[in-house]
Amino acid sequence: MTTAMRTGIALGLLGSLLGCMCTPTAGPDGWIDLFDGQSLACWKVTDFADHGEVRVEKGALVLKPGTPFSGVTLDGAAFPTSDYEIELRGAKVDGDDFFCALTFPVGASHCTLVLGGWGGQLVGLSSLDEMDASENPTTEFMDFEKGRFYDVRIRVTTKHITAWIGDKKIIDQDIREHTVSVRWEVEPSRPLGIASFETEAAYTRIRYRSVH
């Protein structure tokens, strides 16, 4: 093998590696994309036992059903712990439980926003004062249509966790005199991760920005 051939192979490998590296940058509007629609750069498959396949398909990050969990966890990118918003666009493709358990930092701790749990309708934070999404003041119920993408946004400050689906505010929780945490089952999603439960899910946007 000639020196030129070795150099070409090395450059090709380097290009492939660079193409898979997580290098998010802020756009003019301040949003920082964590999913490029083409690869799992910035993400790793969450270490859930018996998880389903995770792949990128037609511009979407797809979680196939696990037994029971499938998910991805942020890998190789810094992420704030307060004074930020995170936004994703997600859909339940198939299944009857949550298509989105978004785990996110809250100061020195973490919390999870559950969408579509307990048979498909439960919405809430897990956990608040060690009570999960089905039994604390953030508990709500709403229908999620299969195949429909929902815009989800969470704002975290030192005082509040606020969440929206589309333009509808679904959670506005003062956390100053409360403890937030995650259930042990989703601890592998920390510091930032998305999981589904026996459900196929798809996401086409995952991004965040600082807020003041």
N, C-alpha and C positions, 0 to 999 in steps of 0.2 A: 504494500500500500504506500502510495507516494505521500510526501508531506502535504501537498495541496489537498489530497483526498482526506487525510486526517483532519486538516484544518476545516474543510467543508463540513465533515461530520460533527466536529466539535461545535462549530457555529450553529449548525442545525439543532443540536441538542440544547445548546444555550438558549436559542430562540424559543424552543418548546417550553423550557423551564420558565423563561421570562413571561411567556404567554399565560402561564398558569399561576404566576405570582399575584398576590393580593396587593394592589397599589391604588386604593381608592383616593380620589381627589374631589374637592368641593367644586361644584358648578357655580355659575354666576348667581344663582338663587340661594346658595349656601347649602343645598342638599348634597350629601355624599352617598353615591350609589355603592351598595354592597353586593349587588348581583348584576352581572353584565349581560344576562340573557343567553350566554353561550357556554359557560363553564361553571364549575364549582369553586373557582378561585375565590378566596376569602372564607370558604366553608369546608368543613369536614363532616363526614357521616357520623352522627352521634352514636356513642357506644351503648346503644340499647340492645339487650339480648333479643334475638329473633326479630330484628328490625327488617322492614321491607326494603326493596331496592330504592335507591335514590339516584335520579338522573336528571339531565337537562333535556327537555323535549319541546320543540317548536317555541323556543324563547321562554319557557317556563321551567322553574325548578319543581320537580315532581317527586312527591313522597308516595311510594306504594304502601299499601297497608302492612303494618307490622303485627306481631303477636306479643304484646298489643301495640307497642310504640314504634314509630319511625321518626327520624328527625335529622336536622343539620345544626351544627354549632359553629359559631364564628371562629375562624382560624387564621392567624397571621395579620390581624388588623387591630389597632387600638380602638377602644370604644369608651365614651364618657360614662361617668357614674351618676351624674346629675345635670340638670339644666340642659336637657336635650329633648328632641322629638324623634321618634322612629315611626316610619310609615311602611306598610306593606300592602300589596294587593293580592288577595288570596281567594281560593275557591275550594269548596268541597266537590270533588269529582265523583266519588262514590263512597258509600259507607254511611253509618248511622251514629257516629260519635264525633268528637271534636276534630275539626280540620285545622285548627290553629291553637296551639298552646305556645304563646310567645313569651319566653323568659328573658328578662332584661334587668340590668343593674339598677339598684336604688340605694345610692350611697354605698355603704360597706356591705349591704345585703343585696338580695335579688327578689323578684316577684314574677308571677306568670299571669298573663291575660289569657283566659280560656274562652274560646268561641265555639259553641256547638256541642258542648258536653252533655252528659246524662241523656243520651238518646237523641241529641241533635239540637237542642234549644238553649241549653244553659250558657249564660255569659257571666263572667265575674273575675275577680282577682283571687289568686291562690298563691300565698295565703295571707290573710289579714288577722293579726292576733291569734295565729295558729289555727284559724278556721278557714276551710277551703272555699272554693268559689261557689259551692252550693249552700253555704251556711253563714255568710257574712253580709254586711250591709250593701256590698256591691252586686249581690245576686240579681240577675235579670233573666228573662226568657224571651227569645225571639226566634223566628223561623229563618233558616238559611236554605236557599234554593240550590239544588245540585247543579253544578256547572256555571253558576253565576259568580263573578268576581266581585269581592267587596273591598273597598278602600278602608284600611284600618290605620288609625294614628294614635300614638300614645305620647303624652308629654309628662316628663318626670322632672320635678324640682325638689328642693329640700322640704317643701311644705305639702305638695300635692302630687297625686297620680291622676291624670285626666286622660280619658280615652274617647275616641269617636269612631263610629262606623259611618262612612260618608260624612254628611253634615250633622248627623245626630250624635249628640254627646250622650254616651252610655255610662260613663263613670266620672265622678269628680270627688275623689276621696282625699280628705285631709289626713296626712300620715304623721303629723307632729306628735301625737300622743298614742300612736299605734306601732306595733311591730309588723314588719313585712318579711316574708320568707317564701320558700318554695317547698312543695311536697318532695319527699325523698326520691320519688320515681323520676322526677325531671331534673334532679341535680346534675346529671351529665350535660344538660343544656346550658349550664352556666359557662361564661358570663352572659352570652347572648345566644339564643337558639330558638328554633321553631320545631314543634313536634305535632304529630297527629296520632290518633288512637284508633286502631283497626279501621282506618279510613284513608282513602287516596285523596291527596290534596295537591294543589298546584299554586305557585306564586310567581307573579311576573314582575313585581317591583319590591325591592327591599332597600330602604335608604334612611339616612338620619341627618339631623342638623342640630347645631347648638341654638339654644334660646336663652334670652336674658330678660 
